[in-house]
Amino acid sequence: MKISQITFTRFVAALAIVISHFNKDLFLYHLHYVSEVFLRANVGVSYFFILSGFIMIIAYHRKERIGYADFYRNRFARIYPLYVIGLLLYFITRHSGFNWFNLILYLSGLQSWIPGKAMILNFPGWSISVEFLFYLLFPFLYNRYYSKNNKSIWVIAGIIWLTTQVFSNFYVHSSWYEGPHTESHELGFYFPMLHINEFLAGNLAGLLFIKKSVRKNYDIEIIVLVMAILLSLVFIPLNFHNGLMAVFFIPLIFLISRNNGKLTKIFSWKPLEYSGEISYAMYIVHIPVLYILRAALISAKYDFSNDIIFLIYIPVLILISALLYEAVEKPLRNILKSKNKH
């Protein structure tokens, strides 16, 4: 089952994260309420985690059982090559933080488990480190709970989600939390166990979706939900990073997936759908591409403002992401599809 209209939302989330990692002198940060949204745009990663759980169920829900070896091989082949390419691009202009231990941590996807190491090297890779945990768990969850319609997983997921939200919001106001760019920050924001609730929430949302797939015009509801998300980011001083936004993201994913209104026609437009397809490449290489572009402009003695650099950077990033998608991600996906048919 393919839900074309949801694919474009991955691009929106990735672009929000890209902007949040750009220089804060960017013109978007001169607009008060808009700046508040992008300063908290790391919730885009939370959206990815929830959507990942949702799509995983959609992709596998017809299977009676998932084979561990085949699943791990398929996921590894689809996600790991670009993960490594992001690191290689990073090394073109940066060597800070390099040592053999950090390299082993990054390549093994273990960096997010160690506070103080989550952001080593190509730092967007911290979230892929968390995704590795999701992929490790999913066949077990599916075979033990989802395929057998075991209701206890709903209770387990609810307890994990609630516990995570209470801990996350009390932790950032406690004496243990020392602020951004500290080990305590990495423990509270990047530690993989604090993100399991997001993946589980996405899984359970997927289970509900496949049972009821009535399509209606939900354009107005989607717009209202998007506005609620933006207003929450601006005015509600809570820690949304570890899954709290599931209360908005899950209904949003549901409504977009079931919508047959004008927004679905727009989101399903091939260029927009394609932008979602390249969103993983865009996310994992956006920091190295930014470093390379800035180094190239400096070597060419161009003294552009951050606003001009941004206007150059976005199309360059999209182009490189499309090239990586076509040259690496898509061929591997096609190879895996052909193998699975046999």
C-alpha positions as semicolon CSV with decimal commas, in nm:
position;residue;x (nm);y (nm);z (nm)
1;M;0,000;0,000;0,000
2;K;0,149;0,331;-0,109
3;I;0,024;0,661;0,032
4;S;0,162;0,912;-0,217
5;Q;0,034;1,226;-0,047
6;I;0,216;1,157;0,280
7;T;0,555;1,140;0,106
8;F;0,571;1,516;0,048
9;T;0,541;1,581;0,422
10;R;0,882;1,420;0,470
11;F;1,031;1,697;0,256
12;V;0,857;1,966;0,464
13;A;0,995;1,816;0,786
14;A;1,344;1,781;0,637
15;L;1,342;2,140;0,508
16;A;1,237;2,271;0,850
17;I;1,533;2,088;1,006
18;V;1,769;2,220;0,738
19;I;1,660;2,578;0,811
20;S;1,693;2,523;1,187
21;H;2,057;2,419;1,136
22;F;2,141;2,717;0,916
23;N;2,297;3,037;1,049
24;K;2,057;3,215;1,286
25;D;2,128;3,544;1,105
26;L;1,904;3,417;0,825
27;F;1,617;3,651;0,738
28;L;1,361;3,397;0,863
29;Y;1,491;3,449;1,216
30;H;1,420;3,822;1,194
31;L;1,047;3,744;1,192
32;H;0,950;3,693;1,554
33;Y;0,688;3,420;1,547
34;V;0,842;3,250;1,244
35;S;1,177;3,234;1,423
36;E;1,017;3,057;1,719
37;V;0,893;2,782;1,487
38;F;1,234;2,722;1,329
39;L;1,416;2,738;1,662
40;R;1,207;2,437;1,764
41;A;1,204;2,271;1,424
42;N;1,390;1,974;1,569
43;V;1,038;1,834;1,617
44;G;1,074;1,746;1,250
45;V;1,288;1,454;1,366
46;S;1,005;1,344;1,595
47;Y;0,774;1,353;1,294
48;F;1,019;1,130;1,104
49;F;1,028;0,879;1,390
50;I;0,648;0,860;1,416
51;L;0,602;0,844;1,040
52;S;0,868;0,572;1,021
53;G;0,667;0,358;1,262
54;F;0,346;0,426;1,070
55;I;0,492;0,344;0,727
56;M;0,659;0,029;0,861
57;I;0,319;-0,115;0,953
58;I;0,168;-0,010;0,619
59;A;0,453;-0,184;0,437
60;Y;0,444;-0,513;0,631
61;H;0,089;-0,551;0,763
62;R;-0,005;-0,828;0,517
63;K;0,276;-1,057;0,633
64;E;0,211;-1,328;0,888
65;R;0,570;-1,309;1,007
66;I;0,879;-1,102;0,931
67;G;1,206;-1,285;0,875
68;Y;1,479;-1,122;1,080
69;A;1,766;-1,172;0,835
70;D;1,577;-1,048;0,528
71;F;1,440;-0,747;0,715
72;Y;1,777;-0,640;0,854
73;R;1,947;-0,686;0,516
74;N;1,682;-0,480;0,337
75;R;1,682;-0,194;0,588
76;F;2,063;-0,190;0,606
77;A;2,096;-0,171;0,228
78;R;1,845;0,112;0,202
79;I;1,967;0,337;0,481
80;Y;2,335;0,267;0,548
81;P;2,504;0,364;0,217
82;L;2,378;0,724;0,234
83;Y;2,463;0,731;0,604
84;V;2,826;0,658;0,512
85;I;2,821;0,896;0,214
86;G;2,713;1,174;0,450
87;L;3,022;1,102;0,660
88;L;3,254;1,099;0,357
89;L;3,117;1,436;0,242
90;Y;3,170;1,569;0,593
91;F;3,539;1,474;0,577
92;I;3,591;1,687;0,264
93;T;3,604;2,006;0,470
94;R;3,595;1,894;0,836
95;H;3,814;1,676;1,052
96;S;3,714;1,814;1,391
97;G;3,606;1,545;1,633
98;F;3,779;1,274;1,435
99;N;3,943;0,989;1,618
100;W;3,915;0,616;1,566
101;F;3,676;0,568;1,857
102;N;3,436;0,831;1,721
103;L;3,461;0,679;1,374
104;I;3,375;0,334;1,507
105;L;3,085;0,476;1,707
106;Y;2,946;0,655;1,404
107;L;2,987;0,365;1,161
108;S;2,830;0,122;1,408
109;G;2,541;0,360;1,476
110;L;2,606;0,362;1,850
111;Q;2,688;0,731;1,900
112;S;2,349;0,831;2,040
113;W;2,382;0,580;2,323
114;I;2,673;0,771;2,477
115;P;2,600;1,122;2,611
116;G;2,868;1,352;2,476
117;K;2,908;1,148;2,157
118;A;2,566;1,179;1,992
119;M;2,668;1,475;1,775
120;I;3,008;1,353;1,661
121;L;3,114;1,391;1,298
122;N;2,814;1,430;1,063
123;F;2,580;1,514;1,350
124;P;2,241;1,454;1,179
125;G;2,347;1,089;1,198
126;W;2,236;1,083;1,563
127;S;1,878;1,023;1,447
128;I;1,983;0,739;1,216
129;S;2,150;0,584;1,521
130;V;1,806;0,590;1,684
131;E;1,643;0,447;1,370
132;F;1,881;0,152;1,390
133;L;1,724;0,068;1,726
134;F;1,376;0,086;1,573
135;Y;1,477;-0,149;1,293
136;L;1,635;-0,387;1,542
137;L;1,309;-0,405;1,742
138;F;1,048;-0,404;1,466
139;P;1,057;-0,773;1,358
140;F;1,024;-0,878;1,723
141;L;0,736;-0,635;1,783
142;Y;0,562;-0,744;1,467
143;N;0,599;-1,117;1,521
144;R;0,520;-1,105;1,894
145;Y;0,247;-0,840;1,908
146;Y;0,123;-0,687;1,583
147;S;0,069;-0,998;1,370
148;K;-0,101;-1,175;1,661
149;N;-0,320;-0,876;1,750
150;N;-0,175;-0,882;2,101
151;K;-0,348;-0,594;2,282
152;S;-0,087;-0,570;2,559
153;I;0,136;-0,366;2,329
154;W;-0,115;-0,081;2,354
155;V;-0,074;-0,070;2,731
156;I;0,305;-0,101;2,704
157;A;0,326;0,177;2,444
158;G;0,098;0,403;2,649
159;I;0,307;0,359;2,963
160;I;0,632;0,422;2,770
161;W;0,488;0,735;2,603
162;L;0,353;0,883;2,927
163;T;0,670;0,803;3,125
164;T;0,886;0,959;2,854
165;Q;0,684;1,282;2,849
166;V;0,691;1,321;3,227
167;F;1,064;1,251;3,243
168;S;1,152;1,475;2,946
169;N;0,966;1,780;3,073
170;F;1,077;1,749;3,435
171;Y;1,435;1,672;3,335
172;V;1,495;1,996;3,142
173;H;1,393;2,195;3,452
174;S;1,590;1,984;3,699
175;S;1,931;2,044;3,852
176;W;2,074;1,759;3,640
177;Y;2,014;1,946;3,316
178;E;2,301;2,182;3,234
179;G;2,170;2,332;2,911
180;P;2,246;2,296;2,539
181;H;2,575;2,151;2,413
182;T;2,631;1,944;2,726
183;E;2,625;1,573;2,799
184;S;2,309;1,623;3,003
185;H;2,142;1,776;2,696
186;E;2,240;1,482;2,478
187;L;2,105;1,240;2,738
188;G;1,771;1,422;2,751
189;F;1,727;1,482;2,379
190;Y;1,917;1,220;2,178
191;F;1,924;0,903;2,392
192;P;1,752;0,631;2,185
193;M;1,535;0,493;2,467
194;L;1,358;0,830;2,491
195;H;1,243;0,795;2,129
196;I;1,102;0,443;2,134
197;N;0,764;0,593;2,229
198;E;0,751;0,778;1,896
199;F;0,812;0,468;1,688
200;L;0,558;0,268;1,890
201;A;0,303;0,547;1,852
202;G;0,356;0,536;1,476
203;N;0,319;0,156;1,474
204;L;-0,010;0,169;1,661
205;A;-0,138;0,448;1,439
206;G;-0,057;0,227;1,141
207;L;-0,254;-0,062;1,292
208;L;-0,557;0,163;1,332
209;F;-0,520;0,300;0,981
210;I;-0,522;-0,037;0,804
211;K;-0,847;-0,128;0,982
212;K;-1,030;0,185;0,871
213;S;-0,933;0,342;0,541
214;V;-1,240;0,553;0,456
215;R;-1,136;0,847;0,241
216;K;-1,302;1,187;0,281
217;N;-1,223;1,553;0,227
218;Y;-1,021;1,656;0,532
219;D;-0,861;1,972;0,387
220;I;-0,999;2,203;0,658
221;E;-0,907;1,966;0,940
222;I;-0,551;1,934;0,807
223;I;-0,507;2,310;0,788
224;V;-0,643;2,349;1,144
225;L;-0,402;2,083;1,271
226;V;-0,104;2,248;1,101
227;M;-0,199;2,581;1,258
228;A;-0,232;2,413;1,599
229;I;0,117;2,266;1,561
230;L;0,268;2,603;1,468
231;L;0,091;2,782;1,754
232;S;0,206;2,514;2,000
233;L;0,567;2,558;1,894
234;V;0,541;2,934;1,940
235;F;0,341;2,963;2,261
236;I;0,362;2,639;2,464
237;P;0,691;2,607;2,659
238;L;0,710;2,228;2,672
239;N;0,971;1,981;2,551
240;F;0,822;1,850;2,226
241;H;1,140;1,674;2,115
242;N;1,072;1,327;2,260
243;G;0,726;1,246;2,130
244;L;0,485;1,490;2,290
245;M;0,390;1,617;1,943
246;A;0,246;1,272;1,868
247;V;-0,084;1,417;1,989
248;F;-0,077;1,636;1,677
249;F;0,139;1,436;1,437
250;I;-0,063;1,115;1,449
251;P;-0,396;1,284;1,364
252;L;-0,216;1,481;1,094
253;I;-0,068;1,166;0,938
254;F;-0,408;0,997;0,959
255;L;-0,598;1,282;0,796
256;I;-0,345;1,339;0,518
257;S;-0,336;0,965;0,444
258;R;-0,718;0,942;0,429
259;N;-0,780;1,273;0,259
260;N;-0,924;1,292;-0,091
261;G;-0,954;1,670;-0,105
262;K;-0,756;1,930;-0,297
263;L;-0,457;1,904;-0,064
264;T;-0,412;1,540;-0,162
265;K;-0,411;1,634;-0,529
266;I;-0,146;1,895;-0,455
267;F;0,067;1,671;-0,230
268;S;0,046;1,386;-0,484
269;W;0,179;1,606;-0,763
270;K;0,481;1,417;-0,892
271;P;0,746;1,686;-0,828
272;L;0,626;1,725;-0,467
273;E;0,609;1,351;-0,416
274;Y;0,961;1,325;-0,557
275;S;1,084;1,590;-0,312
276;G;0,966;1,359;-0,035
277;E;1,147;1,065;-0,192
278;I;1,478;1,251;-0,174
279;S;1,419;1,378;0,181
280;Y;1,639;1,114;0,348
281;A;1,935;1,206;0,127
282;M;1,859;1,572;0,188
283;Y;1,855;1,524;0,563
284;I;2,169;1,312;0,596
285;V;2,393;1,528;0,373
286;H;2,261;1,877;0,448
287;I;2,536;1,968;0,695
288;P;2,829;1,841;0,480
289;V;2,684;2,014;0,173
290;L;2,657;2,339;0,369
291;Y;3,020;2,310;0,484
292;I;3,140;2,234;0,129
293;L;2,941;2,521;-0,022
294;R;3,073;2,771;0,231
295;A;3,431;2,651;0,176
296;A;3,387;2,681;-0,200
297;L;3,251;3,035;-0,175
298;I;3,534;3,139;0,057
299;S;3,799;2,992;-0,176
300;A;3,638;3,177;-0,468
301;K;3,653;3,496;-0,258
302;Y;3,277;3,550;-0,270
303;D;3,162;3,745;0,033
304;F;2,789;3,674;0,024
305;S;2,548;3,746;0,306
306;N;2,390;3,450;0,485
307;D;2,062;3,522;0,306
308;I;2,226;3,489;-0,037
309;I;2,417;3,177;0,070
310;F;2,088;3,025;0,183
311;L;1,924;3,097;-0,153
312;I;2,217;2,922;-0,326
313;Y;2,234;2,641;-0,071
314;I;1,875;2,512;-0,092
315;P;1,869;2,439;-0,467
316;V;2,223;2,295;-0,450
317;L;2,118;2,070;-0,163
318;I;1,806;1,955;-0,347
319;L;2,009;1,882;-0,662
320;I;2,274;1,682;-0,475
321;S;2,004;1,494;-0,282
322;A;1,829;1,404;-0,608
323;L;2,157;1,280;-0,757
324;L;2,225;1,063;-0,451
325;Y;1,870;0,931;-0,459
326;E;1,900;0,836;-0,826
327;A;2,256;0,700;-0,803
328;V;2,242;0,519;-0,467
329;E;1,908;0,497;-0,287
330;K;1,677;0,418;-0,579
331;P;1,899;0,152;-0,746
332;L;1,938;-0,029;-0,414
333;R;1,562;-0,017;-0,359
334;N;1,501;-0,164;-0,705
335;I;1,757;-0,440;-0,645
336;L;1,588;-0,531;-0,317
337;K;1,245;-0,535;-0,483
338;S;1,367;-0,769;-0,757
339;K;1,528;-1,003;-0,501
340;N;1,213;-1,008;-0,289
341;K;1,007;-1,117;-0,592
342;H;1,228;-1,422;-0,627
